[in-house]
Amino acid sequence: MFLKVSQLEVRYAGRPQAAVNGVSLNLNAGDIGVLIGPSGCGKTTLLRAVAGLEPVSSGEIRLQNQVVGSASVSLPPEQRRIGMVFQDYALFPHLSVGANVAFGIHALRKSEQAARVAEVLALVGLEGSAARFPHELSGGQQQRVALARALAPRPQLMLLDEPFSNLDVDLRERLAHEVRSILKAAGATALFVTHDQLEAFAIGDVIGVMNHGELHQWDNAYTLYHRPATRFVADFIGHGVFLPARLVMREDGVVAETPLGELSDVAECPLPSSYPNGECDVLLRADDVIHDDSAEVKAQIVRKSFRGSEFLYTMRLASGQTVMAHVPSHHNHEVGEWVGMKLAVEHVVAFPREK
Ligand SMILES: Nc1ncnc2c1ncn2[C@@H]1O[C@H](COP(=O)(O)OP(=O)(O)OP(=O)(O)O)[C@@H](O)[C@H]1O
């Protein structure tokens, strides 16, 4: 394992709650891990602890099997061979792009420095820009210079903390894809912090969802979306809606009774005995709910938002529950209308009933 974080706890003096609390994660060489979660959940603190910028209270951090951080060991940041990119580009304004990029490789011979600068500038798509100055570049270009500067010394691990948060939305999405390609081309292993879900999906091989200092799940995007480990993940990734359900055992398997009808013939349904009386809440994504005029169950449209090829309808069932559905945009119903709905759930994700 390339990066191994075990039961990590990081505390700030005078704060009752640990900023990072019992976090364990593994990152393979060449993989990009992304930490995502609401403001204050501990993402930056975790990243800084990996960098050696925050002391570890308990647990440990290993890089290539060497303990670099624990309550008793703290390898200084400069010995961890880590490259860092932060949200403010932090380029030296009085130095040329080339001199900025060469900043961490002064130990190399001049000719090697120049070759490496040219190589990483080409990698980030800025070949031929070595003589320019930061103020002559756009925000996106400056951030690519910062990335080139961090990559130049061939760090063993790259840490990126919200590197696009000062850029406009269109540019961010494009850069997210670009940065993934650049990191992959460089063969880098990286840990990336963001609060933007689309950015996390665009960049990460593996994504960790944090809340209140804890890591709720560390998985690929597909699994996070389809098999969230906790209610928090279900809600944070893709805005889940929960529907009360009762699991009952029938002759041909478990069925989930819900206000939108029965879910039968579903793969991997928990057993009724998993919950008191079989009563639980099941997760419904907007793509699990299908508009069908002939369906028996009707729901009233309370909100709709146009998404181009489809509408996202928010609907209320007669029982008062709210569900969401993606509906092709030629089904243009009005707010207040009652329309038929049915479920198309392939697997049941259930959580304990919340009052
Ligand atoms: N230097 C510090 N001293 C004391 N408390 C701190 C310090 N830095 C962060 N904290 C606290 O630790 C918790 C985690 O903060 P952290 O910056 O790691 O969160 P984050 O998830 O990166 O948030 P954001 O997305 O807003 O940057 C927060 O409650 C924060 O107030």
The ligand as an ORCA input file, in Angstrom:
! r2SCAN-3c Opt
* xyz 0 1
  N      -5.536     25.856     13.247
  C      -6.685     25.452     13.814
  N      -6.913     25.612     15.138
  C      -8.050     25.202     15.720
  N      -9.066     24.601     15.055
  C      -8.903     24.406     13.722
  C      -7.711     24.830     13.036
  N      -7.842     24.508     11.718
  C      -9.059     23.932     11.591
  N      -9.697     23.862     12.789
  C     -11.024     23.249     13.054
  O     -10.944     21.878     12.720
  C     -12.128     21.457     12.037
  C     -11.756     20.898     10.670
  O     -11.286     21.948      9.856
  P     -10.728     21.711      8.388
  O     -10.160     23.001      7.900
  O      -9.856     20.529      8.381
  O     -12.065     21.377      7.596
  P     -12.367     21.332      6.033
  O     -13.227     20.133      5.840
  O     -11.110     21.382      5.255
  O     -13.213     22.641      5.815
  P     -13.292     23.656      4.560
  O     -13.926     22.902      3.444
  O     -14.166     24.759      5.097
  O     -11.893     24.096      4.286
  C     -13.037     22.657     11.994
  O     -13.928     22.554     13.085
  C     -12.097     23.826     12.164
  O     -12.757     24.903     12.777
*
